[in-house]
Amino acid sequence: MTAAAGARSRNPLRVRCYRFARTCVHAVEGVGTTVLVFPLVSPARRRELVKRWSARLLRILNIEARVEGEVATGNVLLVANHISWLDIFVLNAHHPVRFVAKSEIARWPILSQMVRGAGT
């Protein structure tokens, strides 16, 4: 049996519950990293950690991101039509970027520390 056939034969509810649990653990890890690790490391190391964390989240969610065309280098202003909360992680998994968020996020518990630590 191939891996793809094995995945199809699994109980879909069990797979979703497992993916949800992995996502929750991953989110807690992200909060811990931004609160405990980010103050101690360089900005370059922070960017690498954000990139790795975002790529891992996409793998957990079984999302494949593809890049088409050339990617600009240097100081670039990227204006994206923000369609989903996943946009943030897709962009960060490819190359960590800085985001501008609405001011209300600063008052959100837990998430505010995470986005501030990631450079938003």
HELIX and SHEET records of a PDB file:
HELIX    1   1 ALA A    3  SER A    9  1                                   7    
HELIX    2   2 PRO A   12  GLY A   32  1                                  21    
HELIX    3   3 THR A   33  VAL A   37  3                                   5    
HELIX    4   4 PHE A   38  LEU A   40  5                                   3    
HELIX    5   5 PRO A   43  ILE A   60  1                                  18    
HELIX    6   6 LEU A   86  HIS A   94  1                                   9    
HELIX    7   7 SER A  103  ARG A  107  5                                   5    
HELIX    8   8 LEU A  111  GLY A  117  1                                   7    
END                                                                             
